[in-house]
């Protein structure tokens, strides 16, 4: 979710949105760290 969309949805200031977004991203990275991709991986940059 984009920061501006989150800002509108939560109706808080931009600093709070930035902190919330980064904490969520950090939690997601920590949870997914043990599950590494293997084999042929194809990524779409869109």
HELIX and SHEET records of a PDB file:
HELIX    1   1 UNK A    3  UNK A   10  1                                   8    
HELIX    2   2 UNK A   14  UNK A   32  1                                  19    
END                                                                             
